[in-house]
C-alpha cells in the first residue's frame, strides 16, 4: 500500500544546502559580544580568509602610520611650546634648571622625539579608530554601536596615563635621583638619558591605563569574569608590583607604590567593567 502525505500537513523543512551553517548551528548570527543573541538580518562579515585578515591589518597599520605622521607634523609646528612644556617638568629638580648635551645632534634629536610623542598623543583617537575598524568585520550591528565609546575611552585612558606619568610618576622618580646632589657632587645630567626615562614612563603608563579596555573585550568574549578577577586579585597585585619594579628606574619603594597604585585602581575598575558588560553565563557554567 502506497503512503501518501496527510492532506494539509506541512513538509519537513529541509536544510539549505547553500548555507555554510547547519540548520541548528548556534554559530550563525551569534557573537561573543552580543552574549549569544541572534541577528539573522546581519550579514556574516566576519568570515574572512587569512590573507584577507592580513590585507585588512596592512590597511589599518598604513592608516595609523599616516595619522602618526600627520600628528608629528602638527606637533612640530608648535615644537617650541611643546619643548618648553616638557623641559619645565624635566628640569624642575635639576640644580641650575638646565641639562647638558655632549653630541652635536643630541638636542636636535630630542626635538624630533618630543614631536613624535606629541604626535602620538594627538593622533591617538584616530589610531584607536583603526584598531576598532580592524575588529569591526567580526561584529554585529548592536556591537558596532560601541565604536565611539571605545575610541573615546581607549584614547582618553592612553592620554590619562601619559598625564599621570608627566605630573606624578616622573617627578617622584626624578626627585629621588636629584636628592643625591650635595656640596661634593653636582648633578648635571645629559638630556638624552633623562628624556629616554621620561618617554619610557609615559609609554608604560599609557599602555597600563588600557587595562579596563582589555578586560572589557575579554569579558565580552567570556574569557574572564568578575568572579575570576576577584578570585585572583592577590596574584594580580603581586604581578603589578613586579611590573612596577621593572618599569621604575630606581629601587625606591615610594616610586614602586606610586606606579602600582593606579594599576590596582584600574584592576578594580576592570572588575566593575567585567561585571557590567561581561558575557552572561548559565547557572551550570557558573558552578562548573
DAQUIQUI-V669683 format. One record per residue. BURIAL is 1 if it has 9 or more other C-alpha atoms within 8 Angstrom, else 0. Layout:
# DAQUIQUI-V669683
burial=[BURIAL,BURIAL]
This chain:
# DAQUIQUI-V669683
burial=[0,0,0,0,0,0,0,0,0,0,0,0,0,0,0,0,0,0,0,0,0,0,0,0,0,0,0,1,1,1,1,1,1,1,1,0,0,0,0,0,0,0,0,0,0,0,0,0,0,0,0,0,1,0,0,1,1,0,0,1,1,0,1,1,0,0,1,1,1,1,1,1,1,1,1,1,0,0,1,0,0,1,1,0,0,0,0,0,1,1,1,0,1,1,0,0,0,0,1,0,1,0,0,0,0,1,1,0,0,1,1,1,0,1,1,1,1,1,1,1,1,1,1,1,1,1,1,1,1,1,1,1,1,1,0,0,0,1,1,1,0,0,1,1,0,0,1,0,0,1,1,1,1,1,1,0,1,1,1,1,1,1,1,1,1,1,1,0,1,1,1,1,1,1,1,1,0,1,0,0,1,0,0,0,0,0,1,1,0,1,1,1,0,1,1,0,1,1,1,0,1,1,1,1,1,1,1,1,1,1,1,1,1,0,1,1,0,1,1,1,1,1,0,1,1,1,0,0,1,0,0,0,0,0,0,0,1,0,0,1,1,0,0,1,1,0,0,1,0,0,0,0,0,0,1,1,1,1,1,1,0,0,1,1,0,1,1,0,1,1,1,1,1,1,1,0,1,1,1,0,0,0,0,0,0,0,0,0]
